């Protein structure tokens, strides 16, 4: 059974941390962008709600 050398093991750990952190930040950015699009004032929201019923 071969062991992973120190440099290779470190590279794998850094890669996994980068992917994990990058994925988390990308997900946060997507959720934040979706939330920012949906914020509207009361009058516009009421107009949109009435339009959905018709």
C-alpha positions as CSV (number, residue, x, y, z in Angstrom):
1,X,0.0,0.0,0.0
2,X,1.6,3.3,-1.1
3,X,1.4,6.3,1.1
4,X,0.8,9.9,-0.1
5,X,3.8,12.1,0.2
6,X,3.7,15.3,2.2
7,X,3.5,17.6,-0.7
8,X,0.8,15.7,-2.5
9,X,-1.3,15.4,0.6
10,X,-1.0,19.1,1.2
11,X,-2.0,19.8,-2.4
12,X,-5.1,17.5,-2.0
13,X,-6.1,19.3,1.3
14,X,-5.7,22.7,-0.2
15,X,-7.6,21.7,-3.3
16,X,-10.5,20.4,-1.2
17,X,-10.5,23.5,1.0
18,X,-10.5,25.7,-2.1
19,X,-13.4,23.8,-3.7
20,X,-15.4,23.9,-0.4
21,X,-14.8,27.6,0.2
22,X,-15.4,28.5,-3.4
23,X,-18.6,26.5,-3.6
24,X,-19.9,28.0,-0.5
25,X,-19.2,31.6,-1.6
26,X,-20.7,30.9,-5.0
27,X,-23.9,29.5,-3.4
28,X,-24.0,32.6,-1.1
29,X,-23.6,34.9,-4.1
30,X,-26.4,33.2,-6.0
31,X,-28.8,33.3,-3.1
32,X,-28.0,36.9,-2.3
33,X,-28.5,37.9,-6.0
34,X,-31.9,36.1,-6.0
35,X,-33.0,37.9,-2.8
36,X,-31.9,41.3,-4.2
37,X,-34.1,40.9,-7.3
38,X,-37.2,40.1,-5.3
39,X,-37.2,43.1,-3.0
40,X,-39.9,45.6,-4.1
41,X,-42.1,48.2,-2.6
42,X,-45.6,47.5,-1.3
43,X,-47.5,49.2,-4.1
44,X,-45.6,47.2,-6.8
45,X,-46.1,44.0,-4.8
46,X,-49.9,44.6,-4.5
47,X,-50.1,45.3,-8.2
48,X,-48.2,42.1,-9.1
49,X,-50.4,40.1,-6.7
50,X,-53.6,41.4,-8.3
51,X,-52.2,40.7,-11.8
52,X,-51.5,37.1,-10.8
53,X,-55.1,36.6,-9.8
54,X,-56.6,37.7,-13.1
